[in-house]
Amino acid sequence: MNDEILDEVRAIREAHAKAFDFDLDAIYADIQQREIEHQARGARFIDPPTTSPQMRSRYQGIRFGRRPSQESRVDQKYSG
């Protein structure tokens, strides 16, 4: 299954990596520099959450790969 948007994103990513000879440190430094430039022009970046969301059911534990010991503590907390 091909998705035109994904293909385009992958091509751009490949070209960007190739411009830095696939050097991850150089790619990362370039991304950081671009973020600084965008912020200087007024763009805002949202920080990722510092804590993981709390599970409210056993099904979330299955979906997000929690261990059974964690599930039972959460279920006891929310069983009210």
Secondary structure by P-SEA (a helix, b strand, c coil): cccaaaaaaaaaaaaaaaaacccaaaaaaaaaaaaaaaaaabbbbbbccccccccccaaaaaaacccaaaaaaaaaaacc
